[in-house]
Amino acid sequence: MQIFLLIYLKKIAIAHLHFLKDCLPTSNKKQNFQLKNIDKFITFCTQYFLLLKIRLQMQVKSKLPNFLLGKEGETSTIFRKRNIKNFHTVCHWVQQLPYGRISDRGNLLLHFSENRGACSSKHALLKTCAMEQGQDEIKLIIGIYKMNGSNTPDTASVFHNSKLTYIPEAHCYLQYQGSRFDFTFPHSLSSTFSPEQSLLKLERDILLEKEILPKDVIHFKPAFHQDFIRQWILEEKVPLAFEEVWAMREACIAALSGEMKPMLDQDSQD
C-alpha cells in the first residue's frame, strides 16, 4: 500500500511541475533560467521518489526472518560449507543465480553444480532450507497471474497481433505473514518476474494462489497450471485451442529467459 501511495504522490508532483513549466514563457534569459531550474527539480524529484521506493521495497523484504542455519538438513549443510550461515544470505545467493531450469527439478542440489535455477526450483530450494530449520511459517506459493506485455514487458512481442491480451501464468515465490517474496531474477532489489517488474506491481493481476511443498514443483505445479488454462479457455470462451495457448506461453517463457525454448520447456513444466 505504501508503494502505491508513493507512486501516486510522485505522479502528482511531477505533473504539477510540468504544468508550472508549461505556464512559463520562454522569451527571455531569466525565464529560461527558471525553466532549467524546474527541469533540475523534476530530475531531483524523480530520483528522490525512486530512492524512497527502493527503501520501502527493502523494508518489505526485511520482514522475512533471518535465522542462523543449524546443522540439520542436507541443503543447510551445503550452504554452511560455503560459509553461508543465515537465511538472508541464502536468499541472496539463490537470487543471484542466473535464470534457467536445472536439468532435473527433482534434484534441488543441482543448483550448486549447474549454477542456475528458475522460479519453481529456486523457491523450492529456499523452502527446503526453511523447513530444515523449523521455519514452517515461510510458505512456498504457486500464484496464477495474468501475464501480458504490460506487467511482463519481455513478452510484449509475443502478444503483438495476438488474439489474447494475457495468458494465465504460474509463478512460484515465498510468502510470510501475508507478504510475498520473489527471488527468481538476479537483476532486482525486490521481487520480480522480469528485471523491470516486481510482485508489488503485479498484485492486481494475481488470479489464484495455492500453498505447495517443494516436491510439488515436480509434477503438481505443471498439471495444476495446465488444468487452470483448460478451464480458463472454456469459461472465457477463448478462441484458441489449449495447444495454441500453451505454445504462446512457451514463447513468453523463452522471451523471459533469453534461452532456447526446447531447453527451457522440454516437458512444459516451468
Sequence and secondary structure as in RCSB ss.txt:
>XXXX:A:sequence
MQIFLLIYLKKIAIAHLHFLKDCLPTSNKKQNFQLKNIDKFITFCTQYFLLLKIRLQMQVKSKLPNFLLGKEGET
STIFRKRNIKNFHTVCHWVQQLPYGRISDRGNLLLHFSENRGACSSKHALLKTCAMEQGQDEIKLIIGIYKMNGS
NTPDTASVFHNSKLTYIPEAHCYLQYQGSRFDFTFPHSLSSTFSPEQSLLKLERDILLEKEILPKDVIHFKPAFH
QDFIRQWILEEKVPLAFEEVWAMREACIAALSGEMKPMLDQDSQD
>XXXX:A:secstr
 HHHHHHHHHHHHHHHHHHHHHHS  SSHHHHHHHHHHHHHHHHHHHHHHHHHHHHHHHHHTTS   B  S SHH
HHHHHHTT  BHHHHHHHHHTS B   S TT TTHHHHH  B HHHHHHHHHHHHHHTT TTSEEEEEEEEE TT
TSGGGHHHHTT S S EEEEEEEEEETTEEE    TT SS EEETTEEHHHHGGGEEEEEEE GGGGTTHHHHHH
HHHHHHHHHHTT SS HHHHHHHHHHHHHHHH S HHHH TTS  
